[in-house]
Amino acid sequence: MTAFALRRHVTATETEHATVLFDQRRGRYYQLNPTGALILRVLQDGGGPQGAARALRERYGIPVARAEADVASLVDTLHRTRLAER
C-alpha cells in the first residue's frame, strides 16, 4: 500500500474543534469532525487504514467493523472529492 497524502493544492489546518481542509484550486473549505480529523492524522502519519481504525476503536470503543467502515468511507470521500492522491 502506498502512503496516504492530500493533494499538493490541499492544506489541512487543525482548529480547536475540527480540522479544516482548504482546496486552493477551487477555493473551497471542507471541515472534518474530530473523528475525521483523527483518521486523517493517523493516515498522514503513516498509520494506514488499519492504524486509523485501531485509533478509532481505542478512542471511541466502537466495534472493529464500524471503525474500518468509517475509515474506508472517509478515504473514499477524500478521493472522490479529489482532495487526496490515489
C-alpha positions in Angstrom: 0.0 0.0 0.0 1.2 3.5 -0.8 1.3 6.2 1.8 -1.7 8.4 2.1 -1.3 12.0 1.0 -3.5 15.0 0.4 -3.1 16.6 -3.0 -0.5 19.4 -3.2 -3.1 22.1 -3.6 -4.9 20.9 -0.4 -3.9 22.2 3.0 -5.0 20.9 6.4 -5.3 23.1 9.4 -6.3 21.9 12.9 -8.5 24.1 14.9 -9.8 23.8 18.5 -12.8 21.8 17.4 -12.1 20.3 14.0 -9.7 20.0 11.1 -10.3 22.2 8.0 -9.1 21.3 4.6 -8.7 24.0 2.0 -8.7 23.2 -1.7 -6.7 26.1 -3.2 -7.6 25.3 -6.8 -11.4 25.5 -6.1 -11.3 28.0 -3.3 -13.4 25.6 -1.1 -13.2 24.7 2.5 -14.1 21.3 4.0 -14.5 20.6 7.7 -13.7 17.3 9.3 -15.3 16.5 12.7 -13.0 15.1 15.5 -13.4 11.6 14.2 -12.4 12.5 10.7 -9.5 14.6 12.0 -8.2 11.6 14.0 -8.4 9.4 10.9 -6.6 11.9 8.7 -3.9 12.5 11.3 -3.2 8.7 11.6 -3.2 8.3 7.8 -0.8 11.2 7.3 1.5 9.9 10.0 1.8 6.6 8.0 -0.5 4.5 10.2 -2.6 3.3 7.2 -6.2 2.4 7.3 -5.6 -0.4 9.9 -3.9 2.1 12.2 -6.7 4.6 11.8 -9.3 2.0 12.6 -7.3 0.9 15.7 -7.1 4.6 16.8 -10.9 4.9 16.4 -11.5 1.7 18.4 -9.2 2.9 21.2 -10.7 6.4 21.4 -14.4 5.6 21.0 -14.7 1.9 21.9 -16.5 1.1 18.7 -16.6 -2.4 17.0 -13.9 -3.3 14.5 -16.2 -3.4 11.5 -17.6 0.0 12.3 -14.1 1.6 12.7 -13.0 0.0 9.4 -16.1 1.2 7.6 -15.7 4.8 8.9 -12.1 4.9 7.8 -13.0 3.5 4.3 -15.8 6.0 4.0 -13.6 9.0 4.7 -10.8 7.8 2.4 -13.3 7.2 -0.4 -14.8 10.7 0.1 -11.4 12.3 0.1 -10.6 10.5 -3.2 -13.9 11.2 -4.8 -13.7 14.9 -4.0 -10.1 14.9 -5.3 -8.7 16.1 -2.0 -6.4 13.1 -1.7 -3.9 11.4 -4.0 -4.8 8.0 -5.4 
